């Protein structure tokens, strides 16, 4: 869903253009401030989730000190640290505007959208990497225990079902969020053009 502030502003601006009435100004500073608060919450949640993953994988591997679970913990640590590193790198320059002008706040909002799009591309790549690792591991675990007394078909099928559900959920979320950010970029560009036209007039 496109950011409601931008969507409302676009509808008002188009209506005003049709009736030749002046449109009420869109408060780009308020929009940027709200987006900044959401960004802070997302980064804080990402850090907390990373700490939880690292702690859980460590504790689980210590309680189940087999090669299988030790390798799993190592994979979790690598993926988590790579994701945190990308998050820190991708967040550079997204916190404050270069000045107090409307153009600076539009540019800040644009950079945030581009950073979100980079994060989505990174999410696709990370999801693919996890599938490359997890799918063979599930298959190996399935066939290595097939026919043995320890084999439990429901448990294995649950593992595959969870993997498919998570993959589908992430793909839907990435696609929806990408469309939203692309639309927000279009609306920001439209707002910038209207500001430039007002400045010229």
ZIPEMO-V978140 format. One record per residue. N is the residue number from 1. SS is DSSP state (h for helix, s for strand, l for the rest). PSI is psi in whole degrees, 0 to 359 (999 if undefined). Layout:
BEGIN
<<N & SS & PSI> <N & SS & PSI>>
END
This chain:
BEGIN
<<1 & l & 129> <2 & l & 145> <3 & l & 125> <4 & h & 324> <5 & h & 313> <6 & h & 321> <7 & h & 316> <8 & h & 318> <9 & h & 318> <10 & h & 316> <11 & h & 318> <12 & h & 318> <13 & h & 317> <14 & h & 320> <15 & h & 319> <16 & h & 325> <17 & h & 324> <18 & h & 327> <19 & h & 1> <20 & l & 23> <21 & l & 148> <22 & l & 136> <23 & l & 142> <24 & l & 143> <25 & l & 144> <26 & l & 128> <27 & l & 89> <28 & h & 331> <29 & h & 318> <30 & h & 319> <31 & h & 315> <32 & h & 323> <33 & h & 317> <34 & h & 318> <35 & h & 325> <36 & h & 321> <37 & h & 319> <38 & h & 322> <39 & h & 318> <40 & h & 317> <41 & h & 317> <42 & h & 317> <43 & h & 320> <44 & h & 317> <45 & h & 321> <46 & h & 319> <47 & h & 317> <48 & h & 320> <49 & h & 321> <50 & h & 315> <51 & h & 318> <52 & h & 318> <53 & h & 315> <54 & h & 317> <55 & h & 315> <56 & h & 315> <57 & h & 323> <58 & h & 312> <59 & h & 317> <60 & h & 317> <61 & h & 326> <62 & h & 326> <63 & h & 341> <64 & l & 73> <65 & l & 56> <66 & l & 162> <67 & h & 320> <68 & h & 311> <69 & h & 334> <70 & h & 318> <71 & h & 322> <72 & h & 316> <73 & h & 320> <74 & h & 317> <75 & h & 319> <76 & h & 317> <77 & h & 315> <78 & h & 310> <79 & h & 319> <80 & h & 315> <81 & h & 323> <82 & h & 316> <83 & h & 318> <84 & h & 319> <85 & h & 317> <86 & h & 319> <87 & h & 318> <88 & h & 315> <89 & h & 317> <90 & h & 339> <91 & l & 1> <92 & l & 133> <93 & l & 16> <94 & l & 8> <95 & l & 328> <96 & l & 151> <97 & l & 155> <98 & l & 333> <99 & l & 186> <100 & l & 13> <101 & l & 160> <102 & h & 320> <103 & h & 322> <104 & h & 321> <105 & h & 327> <106 & h & 317> <107 & h & 321> <108 & h & 315> <109 & h & 323> <110 & h & 316> <111 & h & 323> <112 & h & 320> <113 & h & 316> <114 & h & 323> <115 & h & 321> <116 & h & 321> <117 & h & 322> <118 & h & 320> <119 & h & 324> <120 & h & 316> <121 & h & 321> <122 & h & 321> <123 & h & 319> <124 & h & 314> <125 & h & 318> <126 & h & 321> <127 & h & 317> <128 & h & 317> <129 & h & 319> <130 & h & 322> <131 & h & 321> <132 & h & 327> <133 & h & 313> <134 & h & 319> <135 & h & 309> <136 & h & 325> <137 & h & 317> <138 & h & 319> <139 & h & 317> <140 & h & 317> <141 & h & 324> <142 & h & 307> <143 & h & 333> <144 & h & 335> <145 & h & 357> <146 & l & 127> <147 & l & 353> <148 & l & 161> <149 & l & 336> <150 & l & 357> <151 & l & 128> <152 & l & 105> <153 & h & 314> <154 & h & 320> <155 & h & 318> <156 & h & 318> <157 & h & 324> <158 & h & 319> <159 & h & 315> <160 & h & 321> <161 & h & 318> <162 & h & 318> <163 & h & 315> <164 & h & 319> <165 & h & 316> <166 & h & 318> <167 & h & 313> <168 & h & 317> <169 & h & 315> <170 & h & 319> <171 & h & 318> <172 & h & 315> <173 & h & 314> <174 & h & 315> <175 & h & 314> <176 & h & 315> <177 & h & 324> <178 & h & 315> <179 & h & 320> <180 & h & 316> <181 & h & 324> <182 & h & 320> <183 & h & 321> <184 & h & 322> <185 & h & 319> <186 & h & 317> <187 & h & 323> <188 & h & 319> <189 & h & 321> <190 & h & 318> <191 & h & 317> <192 & h & 320> <193 & h & 319> <194 & h & 323> <195 & h & 317> <196 & h & 320> <197 & h & 321> <198 & h & 321> <199 & h & 321> <200 & h & 317> <201 & l & 999>>
END
